[in-house]
Amino acid sequence: MRVSFNASLFLFASCALAHPAYLAGFVSERDAPEAPALDILAREPDDYGVFKQPGPNDIRGPCPGLNTLSNHGYLNRDGRNIGIGSIISKMDEFLGIGSDFGLVQVVGAGFRGAFKTTSSGLVLESYDVLTESHNNIEHDASFTRTDLGLGGSAAVNATLVEQMLSFSTDKVNLSPQDIAQARHVRIADTFNNNPTFTMEQKQTDALWREAALIRLVVGDKDTGNVRLDWLRSWFMDEKLPFHLGWQPHKLGGGVVDNIRHTNEFRDMEKEINAQTGDNFPITF
């Protein structure tokens, strides 16, 4: 597993050592030693890694990444009581999202009330919490979800996914420029149809970061091009495209890469916004 600790991880580790209950929640299920006294580290089930559609009592939320990890059993299939350590380590191992950036994400979610403290550490009580965190974690103008003000954001909107894929200029890949064009049109859709839409810094940062994560998880490391079949599998079916030849990146995908790609998508939207004359009143 890739190790990409930075100063923020060091600070978090320092805090965790001062508060052992938090550290217990951060320990990886796979790497931690057995601790019979705590009895919180479940062994991997026989169907670990096998893709399954969620059952009628399973919860899914607005994040394709977490949903996908649960659909494969890397995170709890029922979408409940998921430790922050599991989220960080599984995003690293199976999405190629560096543990430093994963830590930033979950700490940010924690500050917004997404996690609860239990005897075994910090856990995400259920994906419902993410669905209910409008304009904090969940956001409008998603590539995969209907705006909350237009009907809800938990389920995949197949029309939106296909709309995004349609921006491929070669009908094989989405280039970073294609993704930027799709991003702009999705913003326009929301501005034109959602009267409750707000687009302040917190929301716009989420939009550029969403585009950056697509590139980091399923994009070519050199060109940034994203295969349509890989992205359709991930976003439409919430299934990791192992069956199509994809493998998670073993290097990169951390905070530095995410900031760089996030800024690139922000700059491209500025140009498109000015060129089209739309001039949406959004905060860059």
HELIX and SHEET records of a PDB file:
HELIX    1   1 ALA A    7  ALA A   18  1                                  12    
HELIX    2   2 PRO A   20  PHE A   26  1                                   7    
HELIX    3   3 PRO A   64  ASN A   71  1                                   8    
HELIX    4   4 ILE A   84  LEU A   95  1                                  12    
HELIX    5   5 SER A   99  PHE A  111  1                                  13    
HELIX    6   6 ASP A  128  THR A  131  1                                   4    
HELIX    7   7 LEU A  148  LEU A  150  5                                   3    
HELIX    8   8 ALA A  158  LEU A  165  1                                   8    
HELIX    9   9 PRO A  176  ASN A  193  1                                  18    
HELIX   10  10 GLN A  201  VAL A  218  1                                  18    
HELIX   11  11 LEU A  228  PHE A  235  1                                   8    
HELIX   12  12 PRO A  241  LEU A  244  5                                   4    
HELIX   13  13 VAL A  255  THR A  276  1                                  22    
SHEET    1   A 3 ARG A  80  GLY A  83  0                                        
SHEET    2   A 3 GLY A 121  SER A 126 -1                                        
SHEET    3   A 3 PHE A 115  THR A 118 -1                                        
SHEET    1   B 2 ASN A 173  LEU A 174  0                                        
SHEET    2   B 2 VAL A 226  ARG A 227 -1                                        
END                                                                             
